[in-house]
């Protein structure tokens, strides 16, 4: 049990362990008695071991025998990780371990992250506890009924546990007593060379990377410190094969800061100043459904090298918001068009000739190799562009974008059509406003969602504002266009989709590791800031992931029973479409509520430094919180309601009728993990009809 005492001073939490079976340690790595270094951390009044949680400032008291002398589940029931009600506690809470001496231990051990001023080492392996895969796969010499879905379930549950730990810690992250300082990955003094990682790593720590153009808040640092400790403990239990490349990681939405285990010596901004972990495919895939994206830039105003550099940074940032299930088309325009659909790309064309090109196929796959090539060619096209004079024709560019979406939908539709438009100046002569308005209304009628950016003081603000507001999107004022502000603005795309779509379950992604080039399979989940309460739309905090490699080699998993079924379910999750803007009962929200929620989202995004702006004509007659605090996930929900089981859980809520009772949820069973997830209906008309080539490649890598 534990109890909080006092309000004016530090909170002391008393904890006692659960009673468990005790067994001895390995003779090659014996448990040691009370470590001498802990004597400095004994509470004078109780004689118990005192620990200050840096994320919350809480003072926690542990039993004097914590970790000492014998193997036991020393963490079971204890704060701050293993005493949480109604949450997914990490599996290591029930694992046996003890303190060990690194000079007298021939099995895997780790350094404790709790008392950093003392060299304390512990081991699970000496107590006979294997990782989840080994424990299942071979028990007493007999192969157990381990399935591929079972491995996926363990990985996903660790991701849920990491998510829950953030929900718990962030509530008190701004405590005056909190002192959070996770070690940086750039400048790792304790890292040693390791061939699997093609660099220097430290398996005893998780580190943090912050782009030099960003400022990580105290809350962000405390969340990173919380996750760092969780990652280290998880790795101590699960990752015994250090020759197998594996990561656990979290990227923050506001700044793109990364918390990663193991700590690695890596300074990506030195190689690419625009590198940002919000713009990695695993981040994008965790919060957005498959999309058809058109990126547009008016190049007629690019009269200086500085403006061309800004345009290059903007287009690259937009391309990096894509993942393998997306398709993309880049349109650079003045009085003519330069399109990524031509061969070679970005040849000058008339708009009439471009229309014929798009009929043959304009939107292209967004896999890693294709996007990297498109980045390079887009940079080159913008660098070599020479303004021809005569203004630009945005209405014709918008109509070509509309044509490309129609052509793509006729072949293989995606879940959403998205326009990303950048303006870096006002064309001369100015575009005809009524013609642009007509083209924009056509986009709105076809459900296009626009994200538009006024970059610099000379941008065409009226175009940027009118296109976004008419299409239920967001527009951003990047008034003083530093790189950090530009990246924060483009990342606002994720905030939109995370509010409009409620995704509770883990999302499986396959991507190329940025440091080694190795293909990695990971379970990822979006994390939300629940401290905003019901007075605002929910706020995306970031994305946390865990590689399957932490548990087992994917090649071994491919040989387990049920693997074909797992592949089919992963494909289903990767290609499904979520219905957007749903109420808690699964019905579509009314237009006033949707518009009010959008305005709140824009205000909230602006407050976080994205530069998002309001749309004109604020709505009348809608309550202060719009009735749209959309959070149907089970964990830490401020509006948790009664559950109602759907008649057919295997249908994944397809064709689900609205629930009659007020404040009642239905749920479905996650096909990947078997975990109960509150229902998010699927729009059959928007579902993807076939798996695209990217999925085929991905699944082939698993076979």
C-alpha positions as semicolon CSV with decimal commas, in nm:
position;residue;x (nm);y (nm);z (nm)
1;X;0,000;0,000;0,000
2;X;0,104;0,361;-0,021
3;X;-0,030;0,688;0,118
4;X;0,042;1,052;0,032
5;X;0,091;1,275;0,336
6;X;0,082;1,653;0,359
7;X;0,009;1,927;0,107
8;X;0,245;2,208;0,189
9;X;0,573;2,022;0,170
10;X;0,719;1,717;-0,004
11;X;0,486;1,423;-0,042
12;X;0,618;1,104;0,119
13;X;0,486;0,780;-0,023
14;X;0,525;0,465;0,188
15;X;0,537;0,139;-0,005
16;X;0,562;-0,227;0,092
17;X;0,630;-0,515;-0,147
18;X;0,391;-0,795;-0,231
19;X;0,483;-1,140;-0,098
20;X;0,630;-1,362;-0,370
21;X;0,814;-1,687;-0,408
22;X;1,185;-1,653;-0,344
23;X;1,463;-1,841;-0,523
24;X;1,839;-1,811;-0,515
25;X;2,055;-1,633;-0,766
26;X;2,301;-1,782;-1,010
27;X;2,628;-1,899;-0,858
28;X;2,807;-1,700;-1,127
29;X;2,635;-1,379;-1,018
30;X;2,526;-1,388;-0,653
31;X;2,289;-1,137;-0,496
32;X;2,465;-0,900;-0,260
33;X;2,350;-0,764;0,072
34;X;2,252;-0,402;0,132
35;X;2,474;-0,187;-0,098
36;X;2,684;0,052;0,107
37;X;2,616;0,341;-0,128
38;X;2,247;0,337;-0,036
39;X;2,323;0,422;0,326
40;X;2,340;0,788;0,225
41;X;1,981;0,765;0,100
42;X;1,823;0,622;0,416
43;X;1,539;0,823;0,565
44;X;1,642;0,928;0,919
45;X;1,294;0,882;1,067
46;X;1,199;0,546;0,919
47;X;1,528;0,385;0,818
48;X;1,376;0,313;0,476
49;X;1,544;0,387;0,143
50;X;1,442;0,732;0,011
51;X;1,408;0,805;-0,359
52;X;1,303;1,134;-0,521
53;X;1,119;1,089;-0,850
54;X;1,274;1,358;-1,073
55;X;0,962;1,377;-1,291
56;X;0,723;1,460;-1,008
57;X;0,931;1,564;-0,709
58;X;0,762;1,290;-0,504
59;X;0,965;1,138;-0,220
60;X;0,920;0,761;-0,226
61;X;1,022;0,531;0,060
62;X;1,131;0,176;-0,024
63;X;1,177;-0,114;0,222
64;X;1,531;-0,150;0,351
65;X;1,552;-0,499;0,196
66;X;1,464;-0,359;-0,150
67;X;1,683;-0,549;-0,400
68;X;1,907;-0,697;-0,130
69;X;2,026;-1,049;-0,050
70;X;1,774;-1,251;-0,246
71;X;1,585;-1,278;-0,573
72;X;1,235;-1,135;-0,550
73;X;0,985;-0,926;-0,743
74;X;1,111;-0,626;-0,549
75;X;0,914;-0,372;-0,755
76;X;0,572;-0,538;-0,737
77;X;0,316;-0,293;-0,605
78;X;0,565;-0,010;-0,558
79;X;0,558;0,352;-0,674
80;X;0,613;0,513;-0,913
81;X;0,563;0,248;-1,183
82;X;0,406;-0,064;-1,039
83;X;0,130;0,069;-0,814
84;X;-0,090;0,231;-1,078
85;X;-0,456;0,125;-1,076
86;X;-0,645;0,067;-1,401
87;X;-0,334;0,090;-1,617
88;X;-0,097;-0,137;-1,803
89;X;0,196;-0,179;-1,566
90;X;0,522;-0,294;-1,725
91;X;0,580;-0,668;-1,716
92;X;0,905;-0,617;-1,523
93;X;0,698;-0,520;-1,218
94;X;0,643;-0,892;-1,153
95;X;0,995;-1,003;-1,248
96;X;1,253;-1,119;-0,993
97;X;1,588;-0,942;-0,956
98;X;1,850;-0,839;-0,701
99;X;2,151;-0,613;-0,655
100;X;2,475;-0,763;-0,790
101;X;2,842;-0,676;-0,809
102;X;2,963;-0,616;-1,168
103;X;3,303;-0,760;-1,068
104;X;3,140;-1,089;-0,968
105;X;2,870;-1,141;-1,231
106;X;2,887;-1,340;-1,554
107;X;2,529;-1,276;-1,674
108;X;2,349;-0,964;-1,801
109;X;2,328;-0,680;-1,550
110;X;2,240;-0,309;-1,568
111;X;2,318;0,003;-1,372
112;X;2,027;0,143;-1,170
113;X;1,873;0,465;-1,301
114;X;1,718;0,552;-0,965
115;X;2,015;0,666;-0,755
116;X;2,253;0,821;-1,006
117;X;2,510;0,925;-0,746
118;X;2,564;0,560;-0,643
119;X;2,703;0,285;-0,864
120;X;2,426;0,027;-0,818
121;X;2,389;-0,270;-1,047
122;X;2,104;-0,519;-1,072
123;X;2,024;-0,832;-1,271
124;X;1,708;-1,015;-1,370
125;X;1,895;-1,292;-1,546
126;X;2,076;-1,408;-1,233
127;X;1,736;-1,476;-1,077
128;X;1,635;-1,704;-1,361
129;X;1,390;-1,463;-1,524
130;X;1,424;-1,479;-1,901
131;X;1,277;-1,232;-2,143
132;X;0,918;-1,287;-2,258
133;X;1,015;-1,462;-2,581
134;X;1,263;-1,702;-2,421
135;X;1,026;-1,776;-2,133
136;X;0,747;-1,873;-2,371
137;X;0,955;-2,043;-2,636
138;X;1,133;-2,286;-2,411
139;X;0,995;-2,379;-2,069
140;X;1,151;-2,678;-1,895
141;X;1,285;-2,797;-2,230
142;X;0,940;-2,806;-2,392
143;X;0,825;-2,573;-2,667
144;X;0,516;-2,386;-2,549
145;X;0,223;-2,254;-2,750
146;X;0,393;-1,930;-2,842
147;X;0,238;-1,750;-3,140
148;X;0,346;-1,458;-3,355
149;X;0,049;-1,259;-3,227
150;X;0,165;-1,331;-2,871
151;X;0,500;-1,163;-2,940
152;X;0,321;-0,867;-3,099
153;X;0,099;-0,844;-2,791
154;X;0,397;-0,817;-2,554
155;X;0,560;-0,543;-2,762
156;X;0,234;-0,347;-2,788
157;X;0,169;-0,377;-2,415
158;X;0,509;-0,224;-2,339
159;X;0,417;0,068;-2,565
160;X;0,088;0,109;-2,377
161;X;0,278;0,100;-2,046
162;X;0,511;0,375;-2,166
163;X;0,209;0,578;-2,274
164;X;0,044;0,532;-1,935
165;X;0,361;0,634;-1,751
166;X;0,355;0,966;-1,935
167;X;-0,010;1,021;-1,850
168;X;0,079;0,969;-1,485
169;X;0,394;1,179;-1,475
170;X;0,292;1,477;-1,683
171;X;0,019;1,576;-1,436
172;X;0,287;1,680;-1,186
173;X;0,574;1,745;-1,425
174;X;0,572;2,117;-1,346
175;X;0,618;2,049;-0,974
176;X;0,866;2,284;-0,810
177;X;1,044;1,978;-0,673
178;X;1,092;1,813;-1,013
179;X;1,453;1,799;-1,134
180;X;1,470;1,633;-1,473
181;X;1,793;1,609;-1,666
182;X;1,822;1,301;-1,891
183;X;2,169;1,259;-2,045
184;X;2,218;1,389;-2,403
185;X;2,292;1,150;-2,688
186;X;2,510;1,408;-2,859
187;X;2,828;1,395;-2,653
188;X;2,783;1,058;-2,480
189;X;3,095;1,017;-2,263
190;X;3,011;0,662;-2,148
191;X;2,925;0,515;-2,490
192;X;3,143;0,239;-2,638
193;X;3,171;0,113;-2,993
194;X;2,925;-0,157;-3,095
195;X;2,916;-0,318;-3,443
196;X;2,540;-0,382;-3,452
197;X;2,470;-0,011;-3,405
198;X;2,758;0,102;-3,625
199;X;2,862;0,348;-3,357
200;X;2,903;0,409;-2,985
201;X;2,625;0,310;-2,742
202;X;2,559;0,273;-2,368
203;X;2,304;0,002;-2,286
204;X;2,272;0,113;-1,923
205;X;2,113;0,447;-2,013
206;X;1,852;0,613;-2,231
207;X;1,949;0,952;-2,368
208;X;1,777;1,258;-2,513
209;X;1,841;1,455;-2,831
210;X;1,711;1,808;-2,881
211;X;1,757;1,995;-3,208
212;X;1,972;2,306;-3,143
213;X;1,702;2,523;-3,306
214;X;1,444;2,410;-3,044
215;X;1,391;2,470;-2,672
216;X;1,260;2,172;-2,478
217;X;1,029;2,268;-2,190
218;X;1,070;2,147;-1,833
219;X;0,760;1,934;-1,880
220;X;0,915;1,776;-2,187
221;X;1,236;1,700;-2,000
222;X;1,047;1,539;-1,714
223;X;0,847;1,320;-1,950
224;X;1,175;1,221;-2,119
225;X;1,330;1,134;-1,783
226;X;1,026;0,923;-1,693
227;X;1,039;0,730;-2,018
228;X;1,418;0,691;-1,999
229;X;1,388;0,499;-1,671
230;X;1,107;0,284;-1,810
231;X;1,308;0,203;-2,125
232;X;1,614;0,097;-1,923
233;X;1,412;-0,133;-1,698
234;X;1,232;-0,289;-1,993
235;X;1,560;-0,353;-2,174
236;X;1,708;-0,517;-1,864
237;X;1,425;-0,772;-1,871
238;X;1,374;-0,821;-2,242
239;X;1,685;-0,736;-2,445
240;X;1,958;-0,988;-2,359
241;X;2,107;-1,019;-2,709
242;X;2,311;-0,702;-2,744
243;X;2,413;-0,802;-3,096
244;X;2,056;-0,753;-3,216
245;X;1,983;-0,394;-3,318
246;X;1,686;-0,270;-3,112
247;X;1,549;0,059;-2,985
248;X;1,285;0,205;-2,756
249;X;1,212;0,569;-2,823
250;X;0,978;0,864;-2,785
251;X;0,956;1,186;-2,991
252;X;0,787;1,494;-2,848
253;X;0,534;1,681;-3,063
254;X;0,619;2,035;-2,957
255;X;0,993;2,025;-3,037
256;X;1,076;1,690;-3,196
257;X;1,308;1,598;-2,906
258;X;1,391;1,226;-2,896
259;X;1,432;1,002;-2,591
260;X;1,599;0,676;-2,695
261;X;1,733;0,354;-2,546
262;X;2,013;0,264;-2,572
263;X;2,191;0,593;-2,536
264;X;2,380;0,648;-2,860
265;X;2,655;0,885;-2,962
266;X;2,478;1,064;-3,246
267;X;2,441;1,428;-3,346
268;X;2,205;1,422;-3,647
269;X;2,174;1,802;-3,671
270;X;2,544;1,816;-3,761
271;X;2,472;1,600;-4,065
272;X;2,133;1,751;-4,152
273;X;2,027;2,076;-3,978
274;X;1,667;2,001;-4,073
275;X;1,665;1,659;-3,906
276;X;1,367;1,629;-3,673
277;X;1,214;1,310;-3,531
278;X;0,860;1,437;-3,592
279;X;0,947;1,398;-3,956
280;X;1,026;1,028;-3,946
281;X;0,789;0,773;-4,106
282;X;0,717;0,595;-3,777
283;X;0,596;0,921;-3,620
284;X;0,373;1,009;-3,912
285;X;0,224;0,659;-3,941
286;X;0,129;0,655;-3,572
287;X;-0,098;0,960;-3,600
288;X;-0,219;0,977;-3,961
289;X;-0,413;0,746;-4,189
290;X;-0,293;0,687;-4,550
291;X;-0,325;1,011;-4,749
292;X;-0,291;1,149;-5,100
293;X;-0,086;1,467;-5,054
294;X;-0,023;1,753;-5,297
295;X;0,254;1,999;-5,205
296;X;0,226;2,337;-5,379
297;X;0,468;2,632;-5,391
298;X;0,429;2,960;-5,581
299;X;0,783;2,994;-5,718
300;X;0,721;3,322;-5,903
301;X;0,830;3,514;-5,592
302;X;1,161;3,331;-5,537
303;X;1,380;3,626;-5,629
304;X;1,668;3,566;-5,387
305;X;1,887;3,278;-5,266
306;X;1,739;3,322;-4,916
307;X;1,382;3,270;-5,043
308;X;1,492;2,966;-5,243
309;X;1,650;2,817;-4,930
310;X;1,326;2,875;-4,738
311;X;1,127;2,710;-5,016
312;X;1,362;2,410;-5,011
313;X;1,326;2,374;-4,634
314;X;0,948;2,401;-4,657
315;X;0,908;2,137;-4,929
316;X;1,147;1,897;-4,755
317;X;0,957;1,937;-4,427
318;X;0,628;1,863;-4,603
319;X;0,770;1,552;-4,772
320;X;0,902;1,426;-4,439
321;X;0,551;1,421;-4,291
322;X;0,472;1,126;-4,520
323;X;0,496;0,753;-4,461
324;X;0,496;0,448;-4,686
325;X;0,117;0,433;-4,721
326;X;0,094;0,791;-4,849
327;X;0,123;0,916;-5,206
328;X;0,254;1,258;-5,305
329;X;0,270;1,509;-5,590
330;X;0,483;1,827;-5,582
331;X;0,358;2,122;-5,791
332;X;0,583;2,427;-5,833
333;X;0,403;2,697;-6,028
334;X;0,422;3,047;-6,170
335;X;0,243;3,113;-6,502
336;X;0,343;2,759;-6,592
337;X;0,399;2,439;-6,398
338;X;0,695;2,235;-6,275
339;X;0,567;1,897;-6,155
340;X;0,712;1,585;-5,993
341;X;0,489;1,387;-6,233
342;X;0,705;1,458;-6,539
343;X;0,998;1,249;-6,652
344;X;1,252;1,383;-6,581
345;X;1,087;1,566;-6,295
346;X;1,012;1,938;-6,277
347;X;1,025;2,015;-6,648
348;X;0,852;2,339;-6,744
349;X;0,502;2,268;-6,879
350;X;0,193;2,460;-6,972
351;X;-0,103;2,389;-6,746
352;X;-0,281;2,223;-7,039
353;X;0,010;1,986;-7,100
354;X;0,038;1,917;-6,727
355;X;-0,325;1,808;-6,715
356;X;-0,248;1,535;-6,968
357;X;0,053;1,424;-6,760
358;X;-0,161;1,394;-6,448
359;X;-0,416;1,182;-6,632
360;X;-0,135;0,933;-6,690
361;X;-0,064;0,931;-6,316
362;X;0,058;1,209;-6,089
363;X;0,060;1,097;-5,726
364;X;0,351;0,867;-5,647
365;X;0,434;0,624;-5,366
366;X;0,583;0,762;-5,046
367;X;0,831;0,486;-4,955
368;X;1,169;0,582;-4,809
369;X;1,373;0,557;-5,130
370;X;1,117;0,742;-5,344
371;X;1,084;1,025;-5,092
372;X;1,461;1,063;-5,054
373;X;1,496;1,098;-5,432
374;X;1,205;1,342;-5,450
375;X;1,366;1,554;-5,176
376;X;1,689;1,575;-5,374
377;X;1,517;1,659;-5,702
378;X;1,287;1,917;-5,539
379;X;1,587;2,094;-5,384
380;X;1,762;2,100;-5,721
381;X;1,455;2,233;-5,906
382;X;1,407;2,516;-5,655
383;X;1,777;2,606;-5,655
384;X;1,790;2,632;-6,036
385;X;1,461;2,818;-6,081
386;X;1,471;3,159;-6,249
387;X;1,161;3,381;-6,213
388;X;1,008;3,455;-6,551
389;X;0,789;3,750;-6,446
390;X;0,419;3,785;-6,507
391;X;0,285;3,660;-6,171
392;X;0,137;3,316;-6,110
393;X;-0,179;3,110;-6,161
394;X;-0,280;2,951;-5,830
395;X;-0,634;2,871;-5,949
396;X;-0,494;2,651;-6,229
397;X;-0,252;2,483;-5,988
398;X;-0,542;2,410;-5,750
399;X;-0,748;2,262;-6,033
400;X;-0,459;2,038;-6,134
401;X;-0,432;1,920;-5,775
402;X;-0,804;1,840;-5,783
403;X;-0,755;1,646;-6,106
404;X;-0,468;1,443;-5,956
405;X;-0,680;1,343;-5,655
406;X;-0,966;1,234;-5,879
407;X;-0,734;1,025;-6,097
408;X;-0,576;0,859;-5,793
409;X;-0,912;0,788;-5,628
410;X;-1,040;0,619;-5,941
411;X;-0,752;0,370;-5,921
412;X;-0,683;0,317;-5,550
413;X;-0,825;0,570;-5,298
414;X;-0,659;0,679;-4,976
415;X;-0,827;0,795;-4,657
416;X;-0,784;1,170;-4,704
417;X;-0,687;1,419;-4,974
418;X;-0,446;1,674;-4,826
419;X;-0,314;1,999;-4,970
420;X;0,008;2,152;-4,827
421;X;0,054;2,501;-4,973
422;X;0,342;2,742;-4,911
423;X;0,342;3,113;-4,997
424;X;0,671;3,301;-4,968
425;X;0,555;3,623;-5,133
426;X;0,270;3,797;-5,313
427;X;0,280;3,752;-5,693
428;X;0,277;4,053;-5,922
429;X;0,023;4,091;-6,066
430;X;-0,187;3,942;-5,785
431;X;-0,407;3,641;-5,855
432;X;-0,776;3,690;-5,926
433;X;-0,939;3,637;-5,586
434;X;-1,277;3,523;-5,723
435;X;-1,115;3,261;-5,946
436;X;-0,909;3,127;-5,656
437;X;-1,222;3,122;-5,440
438;X;-1,407;2,917;-5,703
439;X;-1,123;2,663;-5,722
440;X;-1,107;2,644;-5,343
441;X;-1,482;2,578;-5,312
442;X;-1,442;2,286;-5,550
443;X;-1,174;2,141;-5,323
444;X;-1,396;2,185;-5,018
445;X;-1,685;2,012;-5,194
446;X;-1,456;1,713;-5,255
447;X;-1,345;1,690;-4,889
448;X;-0,990;1,818;-4,936
449;X;-0,814;1,926;-4,612
450;X;-0,565;2,210;-4,652
451;X;-0,261;2,309;-4,446
452;X;-0,127;2,641;-4,571
453;X;0,176;2,845;-4,470
454;X;0,258;3,214;-4,502
455;X;0,637;3,207;-4,483
456;X;0,794;3,549;-4,431
457;X;0,654;3,901;-4,416
458;X;0,583;3,926;-4,789
459;X;0,367;3,612;-4,811
460;X;0,020;3,618;-4,967
461;X;-0,175;3,600;-4,642
462;X;-0,518;3,622;-4,802
463;X;-0,452;3,320;-5,023
464;X;-0,311;3,115;-4,736
465;X;-0,596;3,201;-4,499
466;X;-0,883;3,164;-4,746
467;X;-0,776;2,825;-4,884
468;X;-0,727;2,670;-4,539
469;X;-1,042;2,811;-4,380
470;X;-1,264;2,714;-4,674
471;X;-1,143;2,354;-4,660
472;X;-1,168;2,291;-4,283
473;X;-0,792;2,300;-4,246
474;X;-0,529;2,508;-4,066
475;X;-0,319;2,804;-4,175
476;X;0,009;2,911;-4,020
477;X;0,191;3,241;-3,997
478;X;0,565;3,173;-4,011
479;X;0,634;3,546;-3,979
480;X;1,001;3,528;-3,885
481;X;1,096;3,213;-4,070
482;X;1,365;3,051;-3,861
483;X;1,409;2,680;-3,926
484;X;1,271;2,582;-3,585
485;X;0,951;2,783;-3,636
486;X;0,902;2,640;-3,983
487;X;0,938;2,282;-3,856
488;X;0,696;2,348;-3,569
489;X;0,441;2,489;-3,812
490;X;0,457;2,196;-4,053
491;X;0,433;1,952;-3,760
492;X;0,095;2,112;-3,685
493;X;-0,046;1,870;-3,943
494;X;-0,013;1,593;-3,684
495;X;-0,207;1,790;-3,423
496;X;-0,500;1,818;-3,663
497;X;-0,522;1,449;-3,743
498;X;-0,465;1,341;-3,384
499;X;-0,773;1,543;-3,280
500;X;-0,992;1,452;-3,576
501;X;-0,909;1,079;-3,557
502;X;-0,906;0,878;-3,235
503;X;-0,646;0,601;-3,255
504;X;-0,599;0,410;-2,930
505;X;-0,425;0,091;-3,040
506;X;-0,063;0,046;-3,136
507;X;0,028;0,102;-3,500
508;X;0,291;-0,122;-3,655
509;X;0,544;0,039;-3,887
510;X;0,840;-0,081;-4,087
511;X;1,110;0,177;-4,158
512;X;1,482;0,219;-4,221
513;X;1,693;0,303;-3,916
514;X;1,851;0,645;-3,973
515;X;2,194;0,547;-3,836
516;X;2,250;0,194;-3,971
517;X;2,018;0,157;-4,272
518;X;1,870;-0,162;-4,119
519;X;1,497;-0,226;-4,168
520;X;1,316;-0,219;-3,833
521;X;0,965;-0,328;-3,728
522;X;0,811;-0,126;-3,445
523;X;0,490;-0,086;-3,251
524;X;0,408;0,284;-3,201
525;X;0,136;0,468;-3,013
526;X;0,038;0,834;-2,989
527;X;0,058;0,994;-2,643
528;X;-0,177;1,272;-2,539
529;X;-0,164;1,546;-2,277
530;X;-0,468;1,483;-2,058
531;X;-0,402;1,777;-1,827
532;X;-0,593;2,007;-2,064
533;X;-0,923;1,866;-1,929
534;X;-1,256;1,888;-2,105
535;X;-1,226;2,262;-2,172
536;X;-1,014;2,201;-2,482
537;X;-0,956;1,948;-2,754
538;X;-0,702;1,682;-2,666
539;X;-0,339;1,768;-2,726
540;X;-0,089;1,540;-2,898
541;X;0,216;1,503;-2,673
542;X;0,422;1,277;-2,896
543;X;0,475;0,921;-3,020
544;X;0,638;0,630;-2,834
545;X;0,765;0,314;-3,005
546;X;0,932;-0,016;-2,926
547;X;1,108;-0,234;-3,182
548;X;1,005;-0,598;-3,207
549;X;1,378;-0,670;-3,201
550;X;1,382;-0,589;-2,829
551;X;1,184;-0,908;-2,768
552;X;1,285;-1,138;-3,053
553;X;1,440;-1,154;-3,397
554;X;1,165;-1,089;-3,656
555;X;1,302;-1,376;-3,864
556;X;1,235;-1,615;-3,575
557;X;0,890;-1,467;-3,521
558;X;0,814;-1,532;-3,889
559;X;0,846;-1,906;-3,819
560;X;0,599;-1,911;-3,531
561;X;0,241;-2,042;-3,556
562;X;-0,013;-1,781;-3,662
563;X;0,236;-1,567;-3,850
564;X;0,030;-1,559;-4,170
565;X;-0,265;-1,435;-3,968
566;X;-0,047;-1,169;-3,808
567;X;0,067;-1,048;-4,150
568;X;-0,292;-1,017;-4,267
569;X;-0,389;-0,822;-3,959
570;X;-0,090;-0,592;-3,984
571;X;-0,189;-0,522;-4,342
572;X;-0,543;-0,447;-4,232
573;X;-0,425;-0,203;-3,965
574;X;-0,184;-0,032;-4,208
575;X;-0,447;0,027;-4,476
576;X;-0,766;0,097;-4,283
577;X;-0,933;0,438;-4,270
578;X;-1,070;0,593;-3,954
579;X;-1,384;0,801;-3,972
580;X;-1,306;1,157;-3,871
581;X;-1,482;1,390;-3,629
582;X;-1,685;1,133;-3,438
583;X;-1,873;1,190;-3,115
584;X;-1,824;0,962;-2,815
585;X;-2,118;0,747;-2,925
586;X;-1,966;0,688;-3,269
587;X;-2,196;0,925;-3,455
588;X;-2,076;1,214;-3,670
589;X;-2,056;1,546;-3,486
590;X;-2,265;1,835;-3,615
591;X;-2,099;2,106;-3,822
592;X;-2,109;2,374;-3,549
593;X;-1,931;2,145;-3,303
594;X;-1,672;2,052;-3,563
595;X;-1,600;2,416;-3,650
596;X;-1,577;2,512;-3,284
597;X;-1,334;2,226;-3,217
598;X;-1,125;2,337;-3,515
599;X;-1,102;2,689;-3,377
600;X;-0,994;2,552;-3,039
601;X;-0,737;2,332;-3,209
602;X;-0,596;2,636;-3,392
603;X;-0,572;2,836;-3,069
604;X;-0,414;2,544;-2,886
605;X;-0,163;2,483;-3,164
606;X;-0,070;2,853;-3,165
607;X;-0,007;2,846;-2,790
608;X;0,244;2,566;-2,845
609;X;0,448;2,774;-3,089
610;X;0,328;2,643;-3,426
611;X;0,209;2,979;-3,559
612;X;-0,142;2,843;-3,629
613;X;-0,399;3,118;-3,685
614;X;-0,775;3,154;-3,635
615;X;-1,021;3,153;-3,919
616;X;-1,259;3,451;-3,951
617;X;-1,623;3,470;-3,841
618;X;-1,616;3,296;-3,502
619;X;-1,917;3,076;-3,439
620;X;-2,206;3,175;-3,217
621;X;-2,409;2,952;-2,990
622;X;-2,147;2,686;-2,921
623;X;-2,032;2,609;-2,566
624;X;-1,680;2,694;-2,443
625;X;-1,553;2,342;-2,496
626;X;-1,766;2,255;-2,800
627;X;-1,882;1,925;-2,655
628;X;-1,585;1,769;-2,834
629;X;-1,330;1,641;-2,590
630;X;-1,262;1,333;-2,800
631;X;-1,082;1,067;-2,600
632;X;-1,219;0,717;-2,631
633;X;-0,900;0,543;-2,523
634;X;-0,931;0,335;-2,209
635;X;-0,630;0,459;-2,014
636;X;-0,657;0,768;-1,794
637;X;-0,967;0,895;-1,973
638;X;-1,125;1,194;-1,795
639;X;-1,460;1,095;-1,943
640;X;-1,456;0,720;-1,901
641;X;-1,807;0,583;-1,942
642;X;-1,990;0,251;-1,930
643;X;-1,887;-0,009;-2,187
644;X;-2,125;-0,179;-2,423
645;X;-1,996;-0,483;-2,609
646;X;-2,054;-0,480;-2,984
647;X;-2,240;-0,781;-3,117
648;X;-1,957;-0,862;-3,355
649;X;-1,615;-0,764;-3,225
650;X;-1,439;-0,918;-3,524
651;X;-1,599;-0,663;-3,758
652;X;-1,377;-0,388;-3,618
653;X;-1,682;-0,165;-3,581
654;X;-1,764;-0,159;-3,953
655;X;-2,119;-0,040;-4,020
656;X;-2,165;0,017;-3,649
657;X;-2,499;0,174;-3,559
658;X;-2,490;0,467;-3,314
659;X;-2,534;0,358;-2,953
660;X;-2,874;0,464;-2,822
661;X;-2,783;0,523;-2,457
662;X;-2,617;0,851;-2,371
663;X;-2,254;0,835;-2,245
664;X;-2,208;0,470;-2,349
665;X;-1,914;0,339;-2,549
666;X;-1,873;0,022;-2,751
667;X;-1,538;-0,142;-2,810
668;X;-1,360;-0,376;-3,049
669;X;-1,074;-0,621;-3,016
670;X;-0,747;-0,496;-3,165
671;X;-0,670;-0,754;-3,438
672;X;-0,294;-0,727;-3,380
673;X;-0,276;-0,757;-3,004
674;X;-0,618;-0,879;-2,896
675;X;-0,644;-0,580;-2,661
676;X;-0,983;-0,422;-2,598
677;X;-1,004;-0,079;-2,759
678;X;-1,299;0,159;-2,748
679;X;-1,461;0,168;-3,087
680;X;-1,347;0,379;-3,380
681;X;-1,575;0,312;-3,674
682;X;-1,450;0,262;-4,028
683;X;-1,606;0,426;-4,332
684;X;-1,633;0,144;-4,587
685;X;-1,660;0,389;-4,877
686;X;-1,323;0,538;-4,785
687;X;-1,146;0,209;-4,717
688;X;-0,849;0,124;-4,932
689;X;-0,946;-0,137;-5,187
690;X;-0,611;-0,306;-5,219
691;X;-0,269;-0,317;-5,050
692;X;-0,027;-0,086;-5,224
693;X;0,323;-0,179;-5,327
694;X;0,473;-0,036;-5,008
695;X;0,279;-0,281;-4,795
696;X;0,381;-0,570;-5,019
697;X;0,746;-0,472;-4,975
698;X;0,699;-0,433;-4,599
699;X;0,529;-0,767;-4,554
700;X;0,787;-0,932;-4,777
701;X;1,054;-0,815;-4,535
702;X;0,879;-1,006;-4,259
703;X;0,862;-1,331;-4,452
